[in-house]
Structures are given as C-alpha cells and as structure tokens.
Amino acid sequence: MGTLRLNIPTVLTLSRIVLIPVFIFTVYLHPVFGALIFGIASMTDFLDGYLARRSGEITKFGIILDPIADKFLVISALIVLVDMGKLPAWIAIIIIVREFLVTGLRAVALSKDIVIPAEMGGKIKTFTQITAILCLILMGSIFGIDFYDVGLVLIWIALVLSIVSGIQYTVSFWRKI
C-alpha cells in the first residue's frame, strides 16, 4: 500500500473536490444542472473505492483523502441547502458534527496504523444523504411525486443513520485503540 501515487481512483477523488465550487456556483441559478454536478461528484465516491479495490491501487493517501472529499461534498451541499432555505440548520449541524467526529476518529486511528473501514451503516447513510440532497435540490414534482417531501423524509432517515453510524464508529474506534 503506497503513500502517494496519482492513479485513477485518486484522480476521481480529487475531481470530487474540484467539482464542489462548480456545484456551488451553478446550483443557485440552475438547480437541475447543480443536481447533475452533485450527482456526478457523488458517483465518483462509489467509483473510486471500487476501482481502487479491484485494481489493488489502495493507497494511504486515498484512504485519508476519500472520506475527506466525501465530507467536503456533503457538507457543502448541506450548507447550500440551509442557505437556500430548503433545510433546517439544526439538521445540517448534527450531520456535519457527526462527519467531523468520525473523520477525526479515523485520522487518529490511522496515525496509529489502524484502519477503521467504512461500515455498512455508514455506506447506507451516505447513499441516503446523497439521495436526500438531490431531492431537496430538485424540489419540484414529477409524475405527482414531490421531490421536496421525499427529500425531507430521506434527510430525516439520513439524520438517524448519521447518529447511529457515528456511535458505531466511536465504539469501533475505542475497541481497536
């Protein structure tokens, strides 16, 4: 496991960070285009890990950068949604605090050469957050389905999953340390 190599998974992770300002600047004027950019950036989250494992190109740099890029993307979107008046600030704050907590625990563990891998609860939480954010951005109604209402339900589910998976990571951290 190398430390720093520029491979396809790493480039995908870096592209997720680069797409954040593009998302922010477009979502206000063109929500559909902003949602598309957010969706593409989110897909790189699933693709980079898959490619890294499949090709054996897992690096310490990737292990550190991938979750940080994920957090940057989700946190940026949550802040934008609060700013747009589509999401209560307290929900965003709880989710953001959880993200910082888990990232901090993972960084401390990694400094002791202990890798705390993403658990299924965290992966489900991330998928639910991304879907909720997309629905809240789109907000309109198609075929009688109100995306905003769906987004609110999903963000509540994501909030509960954030708390539960945050507790799981904390317990896992203390057991491994």
N, C-alpha and C positions, 0 to 999 in steps of 0.2 A: 504494500500500500504506500504509494509515493506521497510526497507532501504537496508539491505544486507542479501540475502538468496541465497544459492547455489542451483538453480533449473535448469531444463533442458534448458530453454531459456538463462539463464546466462552462463551455460556451453557452449552452442552453440556460444554465443557472444565471450567468452574467446577463444574458438577454432579458431575463425576467426583471432584473434590477433596472436595466436601461429602459424597458417599456413602462416603468412606473410614471415618470414625468409625462410621457406621451399619453398615457391613460388619464392622468390628472388634467392635462390641458384640453383633452378632447371631450371628456365626459360631461362637462358643464354645457357645452354648446351642442354636442351631438351625442346624446346618451346611448343610442344604438351603436355608434362607432366606438364609444368608450367601453361599452359592454363587450364588443368584439375584441378590442385590445386586451381587456382584462381576461377574457376567456382564453385568448391565445397565450397570454403570460401564464395563466393558471395551468394550461395544458403542458407547458414546459416543466412544471413541477412534477407531474406524473411521468413525463417522458425522460427527464434527465436521470432520475433514480433507476428507472427500468433499464436504460441504456448502460448506465454505469455498472449495474449488477450483471447484465447479460454479457458485456464485453470485458468484465474484470477490471474496469478502469475506476475503481473506487479509490479516492484519494482523501487524505486528512483535510486538505483544503476544501474539497467538495462536501465532506461530512460537516464542516463548520459553516461553509457559505450557503449550502442549500436551505437549511432551516431559516437562516437569517434572511435570505431572499424571499422565502415564503412569508415570513413575518412582515417584512417591508411592504410586500404587495397587499396583504390582507389589512394591515394597519392603515396604509394609505387609503384603501377603499373605504374602510370604516370611517375614517376622518372625513373623507369627501361626502359620504352619506349623511353624517351628522351635519356637516356644513350645508348640505342641500336640504336639510330638514326632513330627511327620509328615515332617520334612525335616531332613537333617543341616545343622548350622550352617555348615560349610565351603562347602557348595554355595551357600547363600544369600549368604555373604560374597563369594564370587567374582563372582556375578551382580551384587550391589549395588555392588562396586568398579567393575565394568565400566560400570554405569549412571552412576555419578558421573564417571568418566573421560570418557565420551562427552558427557555433559551439559556438563562443564567445557570440553571442546574446542569444542563448538558455541557456547557462550557467548563464548569468546574470539574465535572466528571471526566471530560476529555483531557483536561490538564493533568489528570491522574492516570491517563491512558485507559480510561474506562469509557466505552461507548454505550450510551443508552439509546438503543434503536427506537424508531417510531413504532408505537404500538397501534393495534387495530383501532382502538378508541380515538387516538389522535388522527389517524387517517380518515376515519368516518367524520370526525369533527371538521377537518379541513375541507372535505368534499361538501359537507353541509354548509359551511361558511361560504364557500365559493358559489354554490348554487343560490344561496340566500342573497348574496351580494349582487349576483347577476339579475335576479328577480327584482330586487329593490332598485337597481339602476334602470331597468327597463320599465317597470312600474305600470305599464299600460295593460290593456286587456286584449286578449286574442282568443277567439272561439269561446267567449264567455268566461275565460279564466283570468282573474285579476292577478297579475304577477306581483303586485304590491302586497296583497293579502297572503299569497303563497310565500313571498319573501319574509314577511313578518313571522309567519309560523316557523319557517326554516331557521330564522335568526334566533328565535327562542329555543329551538332544538339545539342549534349550534352553541348557544349560551350554556345550556345544561351540559352538553357534551364537553365544552371547554372546561367547566368546573370539574366534572368527573375525571376527564383525562389529565387535568392538571394535578389532581390528587393522586392519580395512578403514577404519574411521572415522579412526583415527590416521594411517594412510597418506594418506588423502584430505585430512585437516587439514593435514599438512605440505606436501603438493603445492600446496594452494590458498593457504597462507600464504607 
